[in-house]
Amino acid sequence: MSTSYLDIDPWKIIENTFDKNKIMSSESIFSIGNGYMGQRANFEEDYSGETFQGSYIGGIYYPDKTKVGWWKNGYPEYFAKVLNAPNWIGIHIQIDGEILDLNRGKVKRFQRELNMKNGIYTRKFQITLNNGIEISAEIIRFISLKENSLGAIQYKITALNRDCEILFEPYIDAGIVNQDSNWDDAFWKNKSLKNIDSFAAIISKTNKTKFEVCTYMSSKLIFQNNIINSPLSKNKFKNKLSQIFKINIHKGKTVKLIKLGGYINGKRNYKKNLFIEAEKLIEKFKHIDFNELLKVQTESWKRIWEMSDIKIKGDLKSQQAIRFNIFHLNQTYSGKDPELNIGPKGFTGEKYGGSTYWDTEAYCLPFYMFTKDQSIPKNLLKYRFLQLDKAIENAEKLGFGKGAALYPMVTMNGEECHNEWEITFEEIHRNGAIAYAIYNYERFTKDFTYVKEMGIEVLIAISRFWSQRFTFSNDKKKYVILGVTGPNEYENNVNNNWYTNYIARWCLVYTKNQIKKLEKLYPIDFLKISKKINWNKVELNLWEDIIQKTYLPYDDDKKIFLQQDGFLDKELIPAKRLDKSVRPINQNWSWDRILRSVYIKQADVLQGFYFFSDDFTLEELEKHYKYYEPFTVHESSLSPSVHSVLACRIGLIDDAYKFYLQTSRLDLDDYNLEVEEGLHITSMAGSWMSIVEGFGGMQIVNDKLSFENKLPIEWTSLSFKINFEGSILEVNVGKNKTNFIWKGKSKINIISNGKKISLP
Ligand code: BGC
């Protein structure tokens, strides 16, 4: 089900035709950002056709009052919305009085291109306007990686068939609303507007959350080496400022407008004057040639690619896809600010209003951990530490106590902001992923500082939650977890979801071991923490009992772990027998029917086999994969990547390849026919996993880094780099051999295709 209107190219995303039905899809796909702000690829000039305007600033949200029919105790008061921010890119254009609007004139040529190598987005078109004037335009836009608050546009127009007057009216518009809002509340309030000389800015404040943002712009017109810095006139509306530049040009001549703009994010209680900060930024950049700015941007991206590029030979589709995924992951999260995180749609849409899901720990952490400096994954973990108090409050709201923490399923600031009981109250496995990420970080980086400084508190609070959430079944003489939703959201309120029980028990074991380690290595630090959180060793007694007696549903005949107690009561009909017309089932079946069906939305038992691969033999993995995969409908974007990695491990490389394409080209080929709502950013990290952990076979085996060559038949070679324990390891996987280049100072022993090797 591929839309495939985009060209296949190793470094670029290219659209060659002007199709009004694809505008919103392309707005998502060609999005740009820098981890602090980002935006959909909306046109700068007016567009009267269907479009989804979107520009977002990291960490800026609004608590939209929760709207539910029947209120349940424990529901969050609000649902945090990622806020659509003021528009800084707008340029209203008139040519001899006729508005430039691609929905109205006759578009002759149209091309847009996102160059992933340097983060530069270009659009070119030729149009005949209704007044008969024909022009061509070329627009270049980027959001600076180096300068968090800076974006830049160069808008070039050439008069093709006559002399004409061109009016450029660059503007900033703060009268912006979200597409999705529960009530008619305004999200932003504009505090002050300033429009002097070529500088214009609006300071807006979010209602309730009181975040302050200054949206600014500064423009200049360039014609035949003359630079016009001051606008002819200015306009001030209630929520909008604009500046007018006008010029008459002869047929064949080109004029360009350069516009700098963006946001100064004052967050809350910013001490400095936001207007002055914006002016300083403009002063710094306005005299720099646009091409110079492009060079800096190219340099910044070059540094990112040096470490994070994955090269695939023999298969352009796969190559383009992985770069697209890596590109967007880098645009979404830079890792410099521990208060920011990775939303499922990043800066490309509003859906999944809250920002942080378990996706971050379960899927995204490895990508940032292996392609960045250690401080970056550490910041991702720190994010949860900073929100620990709120997670404890959240657990208290649900009736837990004594320092137990339940992290939210969806959050912006640590408070739960999702309000479906089956997710808010029941999808508690998220706590496990957070602990697992700490373990993952520690085992690959060998950095114990996070656990020592922050992580131990997180782990103890999570384990306290689990020890209270298990109940003892007198019937089974085991500890059970009742009434949960596992990763498979197509089953709610089930008892003993195997994955949840397994990871809960694992958390208790891991926390217990980390406590021992800390006590031994840093007794004074541990004593301090113990006092702070009222830790008493006696708590371990219950933990130990649970560890010994955790109930894990298992079928002796089939020799498989059961997804939950009632799984075998279902009609066990494989998904391939479903008629195509009912897929995806979440758009075609009633919820009641879905809940009773056997169909699995996303890896569930298999998620456990992926995380805890050391605990199971390959035969067990194969058995479980072959049992559960046929029932899995992969209606979460997170699902195919885990199946891809596992299929590699058991040698089903063709299946793995199919799942890889499904995850990595999900948005480019619009598998789920929803790309116009935004991109699936968090699952993009899954694409990275499919390659490095799947086809490259990277794992820790017996405490050693290990690789298995699982190259798909379509590829002639694959190469990638990882940051391992602070040094770079380059891995080159060929048809029948794997080479390594180790840049570390001391030698390491690794395993390659089952054999121990030593890298100097
Ligand atoms: C998935 C969740 C995921 C969320 C955000 C849902 O469709 O089922 O596991 O956390 O999307 O990506």
Boltz pocket constraint, residues with backbone or C-beta under 6 A from the ligand:
constraints:
  - pocket:
      binder: B
      contacts: [[A, 344], [A, 352], [A, 357], [A, 358], [A, 359], [A, 487], [A, 489], [A, 601], [A, 602], [A, 635], [A, 636], [A, 637], [A, 638], [A, 682]]
      max_distance: 6.0
